[in-house]
Amino acid sequence: MTRVRTWWTIAETAAAALSTPRVDVGHADADVELLVRRSWLWRAGTRLAAKISAAWIDSRCRRIAGAAARNRR
């Protein structure tokens, strides 16, 4: 029974290796990244991040925090 099971495992492994396509992981990752970066959700997130960054630069809280950090030194 052990010999039959061994040959069956070899046959399964060979069939899986022959029928499974080779995947270039780096290329697949690049494709997914391109899809995400072209999505409306990515663009909306980028716009939101830009608005938050601009608001932070002009914020009173940033100036107070910066002054407090300079006074701690």
C-alpha beads as a LAMMPS data file, in Angstrom:
LAMMPS data file: protein, C-alpha beads

73 atoms
72 bonds

1 atom types
1 bond types

-500.0 500.0 xlo xhi
-500.0 500.0 ylo yhi
-500.0 500.0 zlo zhi

Masses

1 110.0

Atoms # bond

1 1 1 0.000 0.000 0.000
2 1 1 2.879 2.352 0.696
3 1 1 4.259 1.992 -2.830
4 1 1 0.872 2.801 -4.392
5 1 1 0.469 5.848 -2.187
6 1 1 3.990 7.027 -3.085
7 1 1 3.312 6.709 -6.818
8 1 1 -0.026 8.464 -6.395
9 1 1 1.681 11.355 -4.597
10 1 1 4.318 11.574 -7.332
11 1 1 1.603 11.596 -10.009
12 1 1 -0.371 14.315 -8.203
13 1 1 2.733 16.445 -7.745
14 1 1 3.709 16.066 -11.411
15 1 1 0.189 16.911 -12.613
16 1 1 0.038 19.955 -10.354
17 1 1 3.433 21.168 -11.544
18 1 1 2.447 20.780 -15.193
19 1 1 -0.964 22.413 -14.871
20 1 1 -0.072 25.301 -12.573
21 1 1 1.019 28.402 -14.469
22 1 1 4.213 30.105 -13.400
23 1 1 3.507 33.462 -11.806
24 1 1 5.932 36.360 -11.841
25 1 1 5.163 37.763 -8.408
26 1 1 6.876 41.092 -9.024
27 1 1 4.953 41.643 -12.248
28 1 1 1.674 40.644 -10.591
29 1 1 2.333 43.067 -7.728
30 1 1 3.097 45.853 -10.199
31 1 1 -0.167 45.147 -12.038
32 1 1 -2.181 45.317 -8.821
33 1 1 -0.422 48.513 -7.755
34 1 1 -1.226 50.092 -11.124
35 1 1 -4.887 49.106 -10.793
36 1 1 -5.071 50.565 -7.296
37 1 1 -3.330 53.802 -8.253
38 1 1 -5.731 54.294 -11.178
39 1 1 -8.814 53.748 -9.007
40 1 1 -11.189 56.495 -7.921
41 1 1 -10.640 55.499 -4.300
42 1 1 -6.878 56.154 -4.592
43 1 1 -7.522 59.548 -6.210
44 1 1 -10.009 60.454 -3.481
45 1 1 -7.513 59.438 -0.798
46 1 1 -4.772 61.473 -2.463
47 1 1 -7.014 64.548 -2.597
48 1 1 -7.989 64.093 1.045
49 1 1 -4.353 63.730 2.104
50 1 1 -3.436 66.900 0.185
51 1 1 -6.255 68.848 1.856
52 1 1 -5.254 67.611 5.300
53 1 1 -1.608 68.470 4.620
54 1 1 -2.516 71.981 3.459
55 1 1 -4.778 72.485 6.474
56 1 1 -2.030 71.284 8.824
57 1 1 0.516 73.663 7.322
58 1 1 -1.839 76.601 7.928
59 1 1 -3.160 75.403 11.289
60 1 1 -2.852 77.238 14.552
61 1 1 -2.355 73.911 16.350
62 1 1 0.812 73.244 14.293
63 1 1 2.271 76.604 15.219
64 1 1 1.519 76.071 18.920
65 1 1 2.963 72.550 18.851
66 1 1 6.063 73.799 17.020
67 1 1 6.580 76.598 19.519
68 1 1 6.147 74.186 22.429
69 1 1 8.672 71.789 20.902
70 1 1 11.198 74.584 20.417
71 1 1 10.733 75.730 24.035
72 1 1 11.442 72.205 25.349
73 1 1 14.983 72.264 23.973

Bonds

1 1 1 2
2 1 2 3
3 1 3 4
4 1 4 5
5 1 5 6
6 1 6 7
7 1 7 8
8 1 8 9
9 1 9 10
10 1 10 11
11 1 11 12
12 1 12 13
13 1 13 14
14 1 14 15
15 1 15 16
16 1 16 17
17 1 17 18
18 1 18 19
19 1 19 20
20 1 20 21
21 1 21 22
22 1 22 23
23 1 23 24
24 1 24 25
25 1 25 26
26 1 26 27
27 1 27 28
28 1 28 29
29 1 29 30
30 1 30 31
31 1 31 32
32 1 32 33
33 1 33 34
34 1 34 35
35 1 35 36
36 1 36 37
37 1 37 38
38 1 38 39
39 1 39 40
40 1 40 41
41 1 41 42
42 1 42 43
43 1 43 44
44 1 44 45
45 1 45 46
46 1 46 47
47 1 47 48
48 1 48 49
49 1 49 50
50 1 50 51
51 1 51 52
52 1 52 53
53 1 53 54
54 1 54 55
55 1 55 56
56 1 56 57
57 1 57 58
58 1 58 59
59 1 59 60
60 1 60 61
61 1 61 62
62 1 62 63
63 1 63 64
64 1 64 65
65 1 65 66
66 1 66 67
67 1 67 68
68 1 68 69
69 1 69 70
70 1 70 71
71 1 71 72
72 1 72 73
